[in-house]
Amino acid sequence: PVYENERGTYIFNSKDLCMIEHIPELMESGIDSFKIEGRMKTALYVATVARTYRKAIDDYKKSPELYQQNMPWYLDSDRPIYLQLMERIQHDIISGTYKPGDKLPSVRELAMEASVNPNTMQKALSELERIGLVHSRRTSGRFITEDETMIKQLKTETATEHIREFLKSMEHLGFTRLEILELVQDTMKEEK
């Protein structure tokens, strides 16, 4: 909802990072300051939201391409950060950014890239080790599993989840399964 009074117009939204994808439009429109509200939130929560916006703004100022490239690192304040880091690294593995057997950057390097505390990144990597997607070699660092079957299974599970979310969204728009299938096929023909 939008609230207006003699001091200005205020936009309220329960999703604190909902505008992060609109940073380019906001900055190009001449907005040069953002206010992060946090009256009913913890200091850590507000700091996380503010840090995320600061990183997105700084990235966009350096280069719009950098902003787009780092979009997946702009974390959602509603979920534990280490889980989001795990998902991002898993995505990089299944998309081929990291190949089976590749050495991962150090905890410190990954933490700097994501703008998170190294302890948080360490927790994410430890969880990836626990599930077998990453393994440590003493004094050599962490490496991606060479088990291509595991990577393919993770890729299929991730794709299936994306498809389920897509179907649910389309059904909410009022499409039947048959209409969704026809629309997907038509769109694929247009893309060729």
N, C-alpha and C positions, 0 to 999 in steps of 0.2 A: 504494500500500500504506500501511497504518497501522502505526505502531510505538509501543508503550507501554512506559514504565518508571516508576520511582518519581517521576520529575520531571514526567511528564505524557504526553500523547498527541501524536504528531507525524505529520503527513500529508505524504508525499513524492510529488511528481509531476514528471515531466520537462517538462511544459508550464508555464513560469514565470508566464504570465498567465492560466492556466486558471480562476482564481478571480475574475478581475476582474468577470465578469458576476454574481457572487454578493455583491458589496459590500453591497447593501441588506440581504440576509438576515444577513450576518456582523455588520454594524453594529447591526441591530435586535436581534440575539441578545445584545448587550452586549459584544462583542469591542471593545476600545479600543486594541489595538496589534497590529501585524503585523510579522513578522520576515522579511526578505528574505535568503535564503542565496545566497552567491556564491563559495564556496571554489574552484570549478574554472572560474570565469568571469572575464572581464576586468573592470576597474574601470568601463569605459564600459558594458558589458553590464549590470552590476548597477545602475549609475546610471540607465540607461534604464528598467529594470524598476521601480526604486524611484520614479522620477519619474512613471511611468505610474500606479502605484497611488496615489501622493500626489494626483495630479490627479483621479482617479476619486473618491477619498474626499472631497476638498475640494468637488468638484462635488455629490456626494450630500448633504453637510452643508448646502450652500447651498440645494439643492432637488432632490428626486428627479427632477423633470422635466428639470432641467439635466443631471443624470447620464445619463438616457436619451438626451437630445438629443446629448450628446457621446460616446456610446458608440463611434461609428465612429472617433473620434480617439484612442481608447486603443489604442496601437500594439502590434503583435505583435513581441516581441523576437527572433524567429527570422528576420525578413526585414528588408532594408534599409528604414530609415525613409522615405527619399525616395520609394521605390516605393509605400509605403502612402499617403503624402501624395498622390502622383499619382492613385492609385486613388480616394481619397476625393474629390478635385476632379473627376475624371472622373465619378464617381457623381453629384455635385452638378450637373454639366452635363447628363448624360443624364436625370436625374430632373426637370429643369426648375427647380432651385433657382437656377441661373444660366441665363439665356436667351441665345440667339445674339446676339452683339454687346454683351452686358453687360460692364461694367468690373469687373474683379476687385479685391478689396481689396488694399492694398499688401502687399509681402512681409512687412514687419514686423507688420502687422495679422494676416495669416494665420498667421504663426509664433507670435504670442502666443495666438491662438485654439487652435492645436494644441499649444501648450507645447513647441515645438521651437526649435532654433537657426535664426535667419534664413538662415544659409548652407545649411542642409538644405532649407528651403522654397524658396530660390532655385534649388537644383539640381532640385527637383521641377518648378518652373515652367519652367525652361529645357528640361527634357525634354518637357514638354507643348507648348512652343513648337516644339521640334524635330519633333514629330510633326504639328504644324499645328493642334492643338486650341485653342491660345492664341496670340495674337500681340501684339507690343509696338508701341506708338505713342510715338515720341519725346516725352518730357516729359509724356505723358498717362497712362502706365501700361500695364497688360496688359488685353487684352480677349478674350472668348470668340469663337471663329470664328463667322462668319455662315453657314458651309457646313452647312446643315441636313442634307444627304445624309450628310456625314461623321458628324455627331452621331447620326443615325438608324442608320447602320452600326455605330457603337460600341455603341449601345443594344442592337441585335440580337445582336452578338457577346457582349456581357456577359450578356444573357438566355440565350443558347444555352449559355454556360459554366455558368450557375447550373442550368439544366435537366440538363446532363450530370452535374454533381455530385449533384443530387437523385436522378437515376436510379441512379447508382452506389451511393449510400447505401441506397436502397430495395432494390436487388438484393442488397446485403450483408445486409439484413434477411430475405432469402429470397423477396421478391416477384418474380413474373414481370412482363414488360412489360405483358401484358394486365391482370394484377391491379393494377398501378400505375395504368394508364389508368382502370380502373373506380373505383379509390379516389379518384383526382383528380376524376373526374366526379361521384361521390357527394358528395364534400366541397364541390364548387362548387355543387351543388344545395342543400345545407344552408346555405351562406353567403348564398343569395338571400333 
